Amino acid sequence: MDLGIREKRALVCASSKGLGRGCAEALAEAGVDLVMNARGVEALEQTAQEIRDRYNVQVATVAADIVSDEGRAKVLEAAGAVDILVTNAGGPPPGMWTDWQREDFQKAIESNMLTPILLMQALMPGMVEKGWGRVVNITSQSVKAPIAVLGLSNTARTGLTGYVAGVSRQVAPNGVMVNNLLPGIHATDRAVSLDTGVTKAQGISMEEAKAQREATIPARRYGDPADFGKMCAFLCSQHAGFIVGQNILMDGGQTLSTM
């Protein structure tokens, strides 16, 4: 399918690895030029060059912490006017409600709620002026059904979801479509981190921890970041102009919900 976005320009955050990389690759395959951001220079440059070589699109890179004011300003200056924004930031650590203090919630909110909001506020006015734009926020399945050990993520990402619910309806008349993609467990560094926590808590191997988690997923496997990226690219396409303020699960059926 031709997504109709060839020669558009996209900012994809945290895109050197994992789900962010999956989104960057899928957009590049559709002919979109990229501004890629991540904290680690080496992984970012390697991924960017691989995308240039494979898809023959323009790729600019900005090594910076998108959560910090300084890093975000650096990324926004390099990005300039973009047609597509994909927000993404690593999730906060798991734990129990007794583990978290005020500063833990502040960090989670800065990373997983305020950073996407500030990026939207900076870039959507240009989209509105042009009469076309796409925003996809990578959030979590936990906004549909909370995950007890991910209370920090539950809190911050649900706040972002509420913001998007309102703002998406305000910019849709101007051709700007804002939606959220909700991943379940995918084969990324995040999965390794969560499974490592299980091994320590239960005294089992990584293989056992992964098998235990896979048994809770109807698809009986972890998600593929490439498949996730293709859904992101579709939401950024010309064909997604009637999809507004939605929260789309990609979790292999793990979330028990009828809606």
N, C-alpha and C positions, 0 to 999 in steps of 0.2 A: 504494500500500500504506500502510495506517495503521501507523505504527511503534509506537504504543502508549506514547509518552513525552510526550504533551502535558502541559504544566504541570510537567514535571521542570525541574531547574535545573542548568546546566552551566557549568563554568569551561573556557574555551578559550584557551590560551596563544598568544602571537604571532599574533593573529587579525585584525590590521588589513589584511593583504595575503596573497596566495599561498595555500598549502595550509591555513593556519590559518583564513583567511577562508572558504575553501570549506567547511570543516567547520562553522564558525559559521553560515553561511547555510543549510546543509542541516539542521542541528539546529533553527534558527529556523523553517524551513519545516514541520518536524514539530511545532511548537508548544512548543518548549523555550525557557524563559527563560535568558538568557545573562549571564555575567560575562566580559567580554572584556578581554584584556590585550595590551599592546604597549608598546614604548619611546617611539614617536613619538606625541605628543598629537594633532596635527592629523589624521593619517591614521586614527588610532583613533576619534576622535570622528566623523569623516565616515562611516566604515564603519558604526559603531554606529547613527547616525541613519538611514542608508539601510536597515539591517536592521529598525529599529523601524517605519519607514514602510511597508516592503514586507510584513512578516510580522506586525505587530501583536503583538509579544512584548515583554516587559520586558528591557531591556539595560542593565546597569551596566558602567562602564568603569574600568579602573585602568591609568594610564600608569606603568609601572615596568619595570625590568630584572629579569626573573624569575630570572635566574642569580645575582643578588646576594642576600645574606642580607636586606638591608633591603628590596629590591624584592619578594622572595618573601613576606616577612612582611606587607607592605602588601597584596599580592594576596590572601593567605590570609585576612586580617582582613576584607577587603571581600567575599570569596566566602562566608565562613561555611560552613554545611553545604550541600554540593552532591550531586546524584545522579550526575553525569557529570563526568569529568575528561578533557580532551584535552591532552596535553603536547606541546610543540613548541618548538624553539629553532633558530636558524640554524646551519647546518653550519660547521665550521672550514674554513680556506682549503686549497686543494689545494697540492701540492708534491711534492718527492722526499724520501726517507727521510733524506737528508743535510741537509735544510733545518731539521729540527725539533729543538728542544732540550727540556729537562725542562719549562720553563714552558709551551711550546706544548701538550704532552700534558696538563699540569695544567688549562689553560684548556678544552681539548676535553672532558676528563672532567667538569669542573665543569658545563659547559653541556649536554652531550649524554648524560651518565650520571647524575651525582649530582643535578642539578636535578629530572629526572623522578622519581627515587627519593624525594627529600625531599618532593615534592608528593604522591606516593602515600602515604607514611608519615603525612602530615598529614591527608589527606582520607579515606583508606580506612577508618579506624576508625569514622567516622560512617556510612559505607555498610554496613559489617558489622553495626553496631548496628541499622540499619533493615531489614536483610535484603535489600537491593537496591542495586546500583551498577554502573557501567560505567566502565572506564578504557581509553582508546586512546592509545597512545604513537606519535607520528609519528617513525619512525626512518629507515631507508634500505635500498635494495636491496643495499647493500654488506655487510649482515650475512649475506646469503645467499651472495654471491659478491664477495669483496673487490675494490675498485677501487684500483689501485696508487697513483694520485696523490691519493687520499683516505684516506691512511693514518691521519690523526688521527681521522677519522670512523669508519673501520673499527674502530679500537681502542675508542673510547668507546662507540659504539652497540652493539657486540657485548657489552660489559660489561653494558649495560642489558638486552639480550636475555636474557642468562644470569640476571639477577636476576628478570625477569618470568617466566621459565620455572619458577622455584621458587615465587614468591609467588602466582602466578595459581592454582596448585593448592591453596594454603593458604586462600585467601579464597573460592574457588568454592562450597564448601558453604554459605556465608552469602549466596549470591545475587549476589556481586560478580564480574563477568567482566572480566578484564584481557587485552588483546590488543595487538599491534603492527601498525601499517600501514606498509608499506615502499614508499615512492615511488621510482620511477625519475625520469627527467628530466621535469619539468612546465614549463608556460609561466609561470614565476615569476621574481622577481629573482635567485634562485639560478641559474637557467639562463643568465640574462644574464651573471652573474659568471663562470660556468664557460666560457661561449662567448667572453667577453672574454679569458680566459686563453689560449684556443686561438688567437685572432687574434694575440696578442702573440708566442706561441711559434712560430707557423707563418707569420706575416706574411700572413694572409688576412683577408678581410672577415667581418663578422658573419654575413652571409647565407651565405657559404661554410662558416663554422664550424657554423652551425645545420644546413645541408644535410648536412654530413659526419656530424654526430651523429645526425640523423634516419635516415640510411642504416643505422645499427647497430641500429635499433629495428624489429622486425617490423611493428609498427603503422604505421611510417613517419611518425610525427608525435610532437610533444611531448604530454604528458598535459594534460588540462583540470582545473584545480583544483576545478571544480564537480562533476565526476565523482568525483574523490577524496573530496570532502566527502560525497557520497551514500553511499559505502562506509563512511565513518566513522560516519555517522548510523545505518546499518543495524547496525553493531557495537554501537552504543549503544542499540539498540531492544529491545523485549520479545522479539523473535524470535531474539535472539542468546544465549539463555540456555544453550546447549549448546556454545558456542564458547569455549574456554579456553586461554590461553597460546599462541595461534597468531600466526604471522608471515605476513601476507597481502601478497603482492606486487602493486603497481600500477605496472607498468613497461613496458607495451606488449609484453611478451614478450622484453625485452632480456636478462634474466638467463638464462643457459643452465643449466637445472637440471630434473631430472625430478620433484623433490619440493619 
